[in-house]
């Protein structure tokens, strides 16, 4: 049952997030991307701090080892992003962001395949994190899936548009992104069987998941929101949407602790 839920959750977070991204990339819906980035930041931070870290600590694992794991995870994600293994993109041509025309074509160029490879590695890792969360608690698994999916949609929109501007047809870009998204399913299955053999590693995988969420929210999403703030009043809508994300996780957290 747990394995089936892991596969289902990864399909939803992977392939379906790509389909949603393709729909939202249409001009009439493109304005929703920035709102999703704000909401995603709140969901990621709240899931990490209110759920993943407490679950790891309550497992009884050595607290100092968990703290080192969190620190090592944050440093590792910084290095992976510098090495271009992790790549986050929340923009596309004509979205009003401050880059020159043809930016995405130059950015992707002949390296469009590298975008897909990087996404596949990232999605595989997300699949492992989702598997670890489900093996602790199914409700925690769904929360983790929600946080990952809301972050993946804006990222997939950026990658989808980069591929289009690099010369890929809409169908080809969609198929390749779906295939990349399905790497999460493979990661979920591999993670399930690997962690089933040694459940002692589960708290540390949860801490790595928390590190991933905190890093993406604070090093990627929040700076992106600051960078593309169009007027002074926009910060309020960004803040409110972040708080909606936090409130969703806090509400579910209260229900989990009530049981």
N, C-alpha and C positions, 0 to 999 in steps of 0.2 A: 504493500500500500504506500509506504513512504517513498519507495523508488518511483512508483507511478506518479505521485504528486510532484516529485523532483523533476521528472521529465516534462510533465504538464506545465509546471511553473517556468521552466527554462524555455519551452516553446513560446509561452506567452511573453516572457521578457525578451526573447531573442527575435524570432521570426515575426511575431505580431508587432513588436516595436518598430521593426523596419517598415512594415506595411503602413503603420500609423504615420511614420516619418514621411513616407512617400506621399501620403494624402495631405499632410500638413505643409509639405513643400510647395504646394500650389499657392499662387500669389494671394488669393483671397483669404487663405488660412495662415499665411506665413507670420502674421502678427502674433499668433498664439505662442510662437516659439519662446519669446522672451518671458512670457508668463510661466511657461513650463520650466524654464531655467530657475526662476525664483522659487516656485513650488518645490522643485527637485532639491534645491539647496536645503530647504527646511526639512524635507523628508529624510535626506541622507544624514544630516547632523543629528536629528532626533532619533533615528533608528540606531545610529552608532552609539550615542551617549546614553539613551534611555533603555536600550534593549541589548545590543550586542556586548558592550563592555560589562554591564551588570551580569549578564548570563555567563560570560567567561569567568568573572570573579566568583560568582556563586557556585561554580563547578568544583571549587576546592583546590584548583591548581595553584601552584606557587605564585604569589602575587608579584614578586619581583621578576619572575620569568615572564609573566604576562605583560608587565610594564616594559620590559626590554623588547618583547615581541611587538608591542604597539610602536615604540620608538623606531625599531628596525624596519617596521612596515612603512612608516612615514618616510624614512630616509630612502628605502628601496623604491618607493613610488616616485620620489623626486628623481632618482637616478634613471629609472625606466623612462620617465618622460623626457629627460635630457638626452637619452639614447634613442628617442623617437620610437620606443617600443609601445609606449602609451601615447595616444594622440587624441586630443579633444578639439572638436570643431563645432561651433554654434553659429556659423554664418554662411551666407551665400550671396552670389551676385545680385545686386538690386535690392538688398535688404536695408540699405541706408547706413550701413556701418562704414567706418572711416578706412577704407582701403581702395586702391586704385582699380579701375575697370580691368578685368582680365586676371585679377589676383588669384582666383581659384584655379584657372587654367595653368598659370605659372606654378602654383603650389603643387598641383597634382602632376601635370605633365606626364612623362613616361613612368612616374612613380605611382600611378594610380593603384597598381597591384600591391604596392607596399602598404597603402592605406588599408586594403582588405586584409592583408596578412596581420597587420597590427591590430585591427579590430577583432580578428579571429582569436588571437592570443588573449586579448582583453576579455572577449566573450567567454572563452574557455575558463579563464580564471573566475569570472562572475558565476559560471555554472558550478564551480567547486564551492564557492561561498554560499550559494543558494542551497546546495546539498547539505553543507555543514549546519546551516540554520534549520532546515527541515529535520535533521537528525536530532536536534535539541528539542524542538517544539514545532508542530505544524503551523501554528499561528505565527511564530517568529519567522518561519520560512516564507509565509505569504507577505509579511511586512518587508522582509528583505527583498523579495521579488518586486514589490511595489516600488521600493526606493530605487532599485536598479533600473527598472523599466522606465520610470519617469526621467531618469538621467540619460538613458540610452536614446530616447526619442529625439531630444534636441541634437545629440551628437550624431545620430544617424542621418538627420536632416542635413547637417553640415557636410557629412561625408557623401551623401547622395548627390547634393548639388555640386560638390567638388568633382565627382566622377562625371556628371553631366557636362560640366564645363571643360572637362578634360577630353571630351569627345565620345564618351560612352552613350549609347542610346538609353532612353528611360527604362525600357524593358531589361536591357543588359545590366544596367546599374542596380535595378531592383532585384534581379535574380542573384547577382553576386553578393549584394548586401544580405539577402535572405540566407544564402549559403554561409556567409560569415556569422550571421546571427545564430545559426543552428550549431555552431561550435560550442555554444553554451550548453546545449543538450549533452554533447559528448563530455564536457567538463562536469556536468551534474552526475552522469553515470559513473565516470572515473572517480569523482570525488566520493560518491556513495560507497563504492566497493573498497576504496582505499581507506576511508575513515572507519568503515565497519570493521576492518582488521585491527585498527588501533584507535579506539574512541578517546584515548588519552590526549590525542592531538586536537580533538574538537575545540576545546577552549582557545587554543592558540590560533586555529583557523578563524574562529570568531573574532579574535583580536586583530588579525590581519584584515578581516573584512571591515572592522571598525576603522582601522588605519586608512584603508582604501576610501571609505565613505568620507571621512574627515578631510583627507587630502584633496579629493575631487571637489568637495564643497568649498573649502577655503582657498585652495590654490588655483582652482579652475572656474567654478561657477560664480563665486562672489566677486572676484576681480572682473569677470566678464560683465556682470551686472553694473559695476562701477564704471567700466570703460564705455558702456553703451547707454548710459543714462542721458536722456535727451533734454530733460528740463528738471528744475528743482523739485517739482511736485512728484516726479516719477518714483523717487526713493520710497515714498509712502506706499504706493501700490506694490513695489518690490517687497518691502518689509511685511505688508499684510499677507501677501501670498506665501512668504517664508513662514509666517506664523500659522497660516492654514496648514502647511505641511507639518509643522511641529505639533499643532493641535490634533491632527489626525493620529499621529503616532502616540501622543500623550493619552488620548482617549482610549486607544486600543491597549496601551500599557496598563491603564487603570483597570480595564476589564480582565486582562491577563492576571494581574496580581490579585484580583477579587476572587479568582478561582483557586 
